[in-house]
């Protein structure tokens, strides 16, 4: 597996990571199986997908517990990223960036993950009631205490900005510039895929100019870009896609030309190459500081994802992908 570095601290990870959230939260609860998920994490490490991305809110808490069972055996082989700053209630999610809470949450994550240090500790969301500098300062204390190696921030896109002329991640960049004054940012995590490329406008270049790693979330478009989802098939009620505007039967049908374009490129590289591998290879081509973190809960998907770094897209491929139709959403 090709290796890439994250941030000025030159933290080394496999070129493709593993998003662990689908194993225990947000996707089809009936298909979540602990033993199979454990095998999937082990398979990822076997293949060099060393970055394991989780969060205390996933479950909540159960995703970290699952990852911890693997780390207990294979900590030295893994790069662990988890997040803090969101609390999950019965019907709502709220931000909590109070310094005391951050310190307690870190200790709890360390216990669940069965490790004495977190490689990358990310602020999931800034608390509007707490200056972000205070939250970040508490996280920096954790680095100095040896509980955390590096800090990251999850970006939030302001969809309303499209109507005002502002770029999608202007607010996130302002936050990043504020926290950089307190302690260095090693990584930023934000959505980036063939059908959602807005972070290329400013956020990815901002990271490149400052030696900050970029973790590409949802690089397979929540599964759509794999070409394995059927329009109109529907999703279980607890699946986040059941309420997502891009996953109505109408929008999935309208966006099939994007998957068709990925398939065309895949066929040029061989019968065994998949649309998902092309989609990941496109993300990898956006910069050496970019690491896609596709979610997966099956060994077969992890094995498929591991083949993406070996796929070298040609200039023709990249041009064809650049001219794919713009993704349609129900709010367009």
C-alpha positions as CSV (number, residue, x, y, z in Angstrom):
1,X,0.0,0.0,0.0
2,X,1.3,3.4,-0.9
3,X,2.0,5.7,2.1
4,X,1.1,9.3,2.6
5,X,1.9,11.8,5.3
6,X,-0.5,14.0,7.3
7,X,0.5,17.5,8.5
8,X,3.7,19.1,9.5
9,X,4.2,16.3,12.0
10,X,4.6,13.9,9.0
11,X,2.3,11.3,10.4
12,X,2.4,8.4,8.0
13,X,-0.7,6.5,6.9
14,X,-1.8,4.2,4.1
15,X,-3.0,6.1,1.0
16,X,-6.6,4.9,1.6
17,X,-8.1,4.8,5.1
18,X,-11.1,3.0,6.6
19,X,-14.2,4.9,7.8
20,X,-15.6,2.8,10.6
21,X,-18.9,4.6,11.2
22,X,-21.1,2.3,9.0
23,X,-20.2,-0.6,11.2
24,X,-22.3,0.6,14.1
25,X,-24.1,3.8,13.2
26,X,-26.1,5.7,10.5
27,X,-26.3,2.9,7.9
28,X,-28.8,0.0,7.8
29,X,-28.8,-1.3,11.4
30,X,-30.0,-4.8,10.4
31,X,-26.8,-5.3,8.4
32,X,-24.5,-4.4,11.2
33,X,-22.7,-7.4,12.5
34,X,-19.9,-7.1,15.1
35,X,-17.9,-10.2,14.1
36,X,-17.9,-9.3,10.5
37,X,-16.9,-5.7,11.3
38,X,-14.0,-6.9,13.3
39,X,-12.9,-9.1,10.4
40,X,-13.2,-6.0,8.2
41,X,-10.9,-3.9,10.4
42,X,-8.4,-6.7,10.6
43,X,-8.5,-7.1,6.8
44,X,-7.9,-3.3,6.4
45,X,-4.8,-3.5,8.5
46,X,-3.6,-6.6,6.6
47,X,-3.8,-4.6,3.4
48,X,-2.1,-1.5,4.7
49,X,-5.2,0.7,5.2
50,X,-3.8,1.9,8.5
51,X,-5.9,5.0,9.2
52,X,-9.0,3.9,11.2
53,X,-11.4,6.8,11.5
54,X,-14.1,6.7,14.2
55,X,-15.8,9.1,16.7
56,X,-17.2,8.9,20.2
57,X,-20.7,9.9,18.8
58,X,-20.9,6.9,16.5
59,X,-23.2,4.5,18.2
60,X,-22.8,6.5,20.4
61,X,-19.6,5.0,21.8
62,X,-20.0,1.5,20.3
63,X,-17.9,2.2,17.3
64,X,-14.9,3.1,19.4
65,X,-15.4,0.0,21.5
66,X,-15.4,-2.1,18.3
67,X,-12.2,-0.5,17.0
68,X,-10.7,-0.9,20.5
69,X,-11.1,-4.7,20.3
70,X,-8.8,-4.7,17.2
71,X,-6.4,-2.2,18.7
72,X,-5.9,-4.3,21.7
73,X,-4.2,-6.8,19.4
74,X,-2.7,-4.6,16.7
75,X,-2.2,-1.1,18.0
76,X,1.3,-0.8,16.5
77,X,-0.1,-1.3,13.0
78,X,-2.9,1.3,13.2
79,X,-3.2,5.0,13.0
80,X,-6.2,6.0,15.1
81,X,-8.3,9.0,14.4
82,X,-11.3,9.8,16.6
83,X,-13.4,12.9,17.2
84,X,-14.9,15.0,20.0
85,X,-17.4,17.8,20.3
86,X,-20.8,16.2,19.6
87,X,-23.3,14.6,22.0
88,X,-26.1,12.4,20.7
89,X,-29.5,12.5,22.4
90,X,-32.7,10.7,21.6
91,X,-33.8,13.0,18.8
92,X,-31.0,15.5,18.5
93,X,-27.3,16.1,18.3
94,X,-25.7,19.0,20.2
95,X,-22.2,20.4,20.2
96,X,-20.1,20.6,23.4
97,X,-16.7,22.3,23.2
98,X,-16.2,23.1,26.9
99,X,-12.6,22.4,27.9
100,X,-13.6,20.2,30.9
101,X,-15.8,18.1,28.7
102,X,-13.1,17.7,26.1
103,X,-10.6,16.4,28.7
104,X,-13.2,13.9,30.0
105,X,-14.2,12.8,26.6
106,X,-10.6,12.1,25.6
107,X,-10.0,9.9,28.6
108,X,-13.2,8.0,27.9
109,X,-12.2,7.5,24.2
110,X,-8.8,6.2,25.3
111,X,-10.5,3.7,27.5
112,X,-12.9,2.5,24.8
113,X,-10.1,2.3,22.2
114,X,-7.9,0.4,24.6
115,X,-4.9,2.6,23.9
116,X,-2.8,5.2,25.7
117,X,-2.6,7.6,22.8
118,X,-4.8,8.8,20.0
119,X,-2.9,9.6,16.8
120,X,-5.3,12.2,15.5
121,X,-7.9,13.9,17.7
122,X,-10.4,15.9,15.6
123,X,-12.9,18.5,16.6
124,X,-16.2,17.2,15.1
125,X,-18.0,20.5,15.4
126,X,-17.3,23.8,17.1
127,X,-19.6,24.7,19.9
128,X,-21.4,28.0,19.1
129,X,-21.5,28.8,22.9
130,X,-17.7,28.4,23.4
131,X,-14.9,30.3,21.6
132,X,-13.3,27.7,19.3
133,X,-9.9,28.9,20.6
134,X,-10.8,27.6,24.1
135,X,-11.9,24.2,22.8
136,X,-8.7,23.9,20.7
137,X,-6.6,25.0,23.6
138,X,-8.0,22.1,25.7
139,X,-7.2,19.7,22.9
140,X,-3.7,21.1,22.6
141,X,-3.2,20.4,26.4
142,X,-4.0,16.7,25.5
143,X,-1.1,16.7,23.1
144,X,1.3,18.2,25.7
145,X,0.0,15.5,28.1
146,X,1.0,12.8,25.7
147,X,-2.6,11.5,25.3
148,X,-2.9,12.8,21.7
149,X,-0.3,13.1,18.9
150,X,-1.9,15.6,16.6
151,X,-5.1,17.7,16.1
152,X,-7.6,17.9,13.3
153,X,-10.8,19.7,12.4
154,X,-13.9,18.4,10.6
155,X,-15.2,21.0,8.1
156,X,-18.8,22.1,7.9
157,X,-20.1,23.4,4.6
158,X,-22.6,26.3,4.7
159,X,-25.1,25.3,2.0
160,X,-26.8,28.7,2.2
161,X,-23.5,30.2,1.0
162,X,-24.4,29.2,-2.5
163,X,-27.2,31.7,-2.5
164,X,-25.1,34.5,-1.1
165,X,-22.1,34.0,-3.3
166,X,-19.8,32.8,-0.5
167,X,-17.8,29.7,-1.0
168,X,-19.0,26.5,0.7
169,X,-16.1,26.3,3.3
170,X,-15.3,30.0,3.9
171,X,-16.5,29.6,7.5
172,X,-14.3,26.6,8.1
173,X,-11.3,28.4,6.7
174,X,-11.9,31.2,9.1
175,X,-12.1,28.7,12.0
176,X,-8.9,27.1,10.8
177,X,-7.0,30.4,10.8
178,X,-8.2,31.1,14.3
179,X,-7.1,27.8,15.8
180,X,-3.8,27.8,13.9
181,X,-2.9,30.7,16.2
182,X,-3.3,28.4,19.2
183,X,-1.9,25.1,18.1
184,X,-1.0,23.6,14.6
185,X,-3.7,21.9,12.6
186,X,-2.4,18.6,11.2
187,X,-5.5,17.5,9.2
188,X,-8.9,18.7,8.0
189,X,-11.7,16.2,7.2
190,X,-14.3,17.2,4.7
191,X,-16.4,15.7,1.9
192,X,-14.7,15.2,-1.4
193,X,-15.8,13.0,-4.3
194,X,-16.5,13.0,-8.0
195,X,-20.0,14.2,-7.4
196,X,-19.2,16.6,-4.5
197,X,-16.0,18.4,-5.3
198,X,-16.7,21.8,-3.6
199,X,-13.8,21.5,-1.2
200,X,-11.4,21.7,-4.2
201,X,-12.3,25.4,-4.6
202,X,-10.5,26.6,-1.5
203,X,-10.2,24.1,1.3
204,X,-8.0,21.5,-0.3
205,X,-5.6,24.3,-1.6
206,X,-5.6,25.9,1.8
207,X,-4.4,22.6,3.3
208,X,-1.8,22.0,0.6
209,X,-0.3,25.5,1.1
210,X,0.2,24.9,4.8
211,X,1.3,21.3,4.9
212,X,-2.0,20.2,6.4
213,X,-3.4,16.7,5.5
214,X,-6.8,16.5,3.9
215,X,-9.0,13.5,4.8
216,X,-11.6,13.0,2.1
217,X,-14.8,11.9,3.8
218,X,-17.5,10.2,1.7
219,X,-15.3,9.7,-1.3
220,X,-17.7,7.1,-2.6
221,X,-20.7,9.4,-2.2
222,X,-22.3,7.3,0.6
223,X,-22.1,4.3,-1.6
224,X,-23.7,5.8,-4.7
225,X,-20.5,6.0,-6.7
226,X,-19.9,2.3,-6.3
227,X,-22.7,1.6,-8.8
228,X,-24.2,-1.0,-6.4
229,X,-27.3,1.0,-5.4
230,X,-30.5,0.6,-7.3
231,X,-32.8,3.7,-7.7
232,X,-36.1,3.2,-5.9
233,X,-34.9,0.2,-3.9
234,X,-35.2,2.3,-0.7
235,X,-33.3,2.3,2.5
236,X,-34.1,1.2,6.1
237,X,-35.6,3.9,8.3
238,X,-32.4,4.2,10.4
239,X,-30.2,4.6,7.3
240,X,-29.1,8.3,6.9
241,X,-29.7,8.0,3.1
242,X,-33.4,7.4,3.7
243,X,-33.6,11.2,4.5
244,X,-30.8,12.5,2.2
245,X,-32.0,14.6,-0.7
246,X,-29.6,12.9,-3.2
247,X,-31.0,9.5,-2.4
248,X,-34.6,9.9,-3.5
249,X,-35.5,7.5,-6.3
250,X,-35.8,10.5,-8.6
251,X,-32.4,11.9,-7.8
252,X,-30.6,8.6,-7.9
253,X,-32.0,7.9,-11.4
254,X,-31.0,11.4,-12.5
255,X,-27.4,10.9,-11.4
256,X,-26.9,7.6,-13.0
257,X,-24.8,9.2,-15.8
258,X,-22.1,9.9,-13.2
259,X,-21.8,6.2,-12.4
260,X,-21.9,5.4,-16.1
261,X,-18.9,7.7,-16.6
262,X,-17.0,6.0,-13.8
263,X,-17.7,2.6,-15.4
264,X,-16.4,3.8,-18.8
265,X,-13.1,4.8,-17.3
266,X,-12.9,1.6,-15.3
267,X,-13.3,-0.5,-18.4
268,X,-10.2,1.1,-20.0
269,X,-8.1,-0.3,-17.1
270,X,-9.4,-3.9,-17.1
271,X,-12.4,-6.1,-16.4
272,X,-11.6,-6.3,-12.7
273,X,-11.4,-2.5,-12.1
274,X,-14.6,-1.1,-10.5
275,X,-16.3,2.3,-10.5
276,X,-15.4,2.6,-6.8
277,X,-11.7,2.2,-7.5
278,X,-11.9,4.9,-10.2
279,X,-13.7,7.2,-7.8
280,X,-11.0,6.7,-5.1
281,X,-8.2,7.1,-7.6
282,X,-9.7,10.4,-8.7
283,X,-9.6,11.6,-5.0
284,X,-6.0,10.4,-4.6
285,X,-5.1,12.4,-7.8
286,X,-6.2,15.7,-6.1
287,X,-2.9,16.0,-4.1
288,X,-0.3,14.0,-2.2
289,X,-1.7,15.4,1.0
290,X,-5.2,13.9,0.3
291,X,-6.2,10.6,1.9
292,X,-9.7,9.2,1.0
293,X,-11.5,7.6,4.0
294,X,-14.3,5.5,2.5
295,X,-16.7,3.9,5.0
296,X,-17.0,0.1,4.8
297,X,-18.3,-2.8,6.9
298,X,-17.5,-5.7,4.7
299,X,-14.1,-7.3,3.9
300,X,-14.9,-7.4,0.2
301,X,-15.3,-3.6,0.1
302,X,-12.1,-3.0,2.0
303,X,-10.2,-5.3,-0.4
304,X,-11.7,-3.5,-3.4
305,X,-10.8,-0.1,-1.9
306,X,-7.2,-1.2,-1.3
307,X,-6.7,-1.6,-5.1
308,X,-7.4,2.1,-5.8
309,X,-3.8,3.4,-5.2
310,X,-2.5,1.1,-7.8
311,X,-4.8,2.5,-10.4
312,X,-3.1,5.3,-12.3
313,X,-5.6,7.5,-14.1
314,X,-4.5,8.9,-17.5
315,X,-4.9,12.5,-18.6
316,X,-7.8,11.4,-20.7
317,X,-9.4,9.7,-17.7
318,X,-9.1,12.8,-15.6
319,X,-10.5,15.0,-18.4
320,X,-13.4,12.7,-18.8
321,X,-14.1,12.7,-15.1
322,X,-13.9,16.5,-15.0
323,X,-16.6,16.7,-17.6
324,X,-19.1,14.3,-15.9
325,X,-22.5,15.9,-15.4
326,X,-22.9,18.0,-12.2
327,X,-24.7,16.0,-9.5
328,X,-28.3,16.9,-9.1
329,X,-30.0,17.3,-5.7
330,X,-33.6,17.7,-4.8
331,X,-32.9,21.3,-3.8
332,X,-31.5,22.2,-7.2
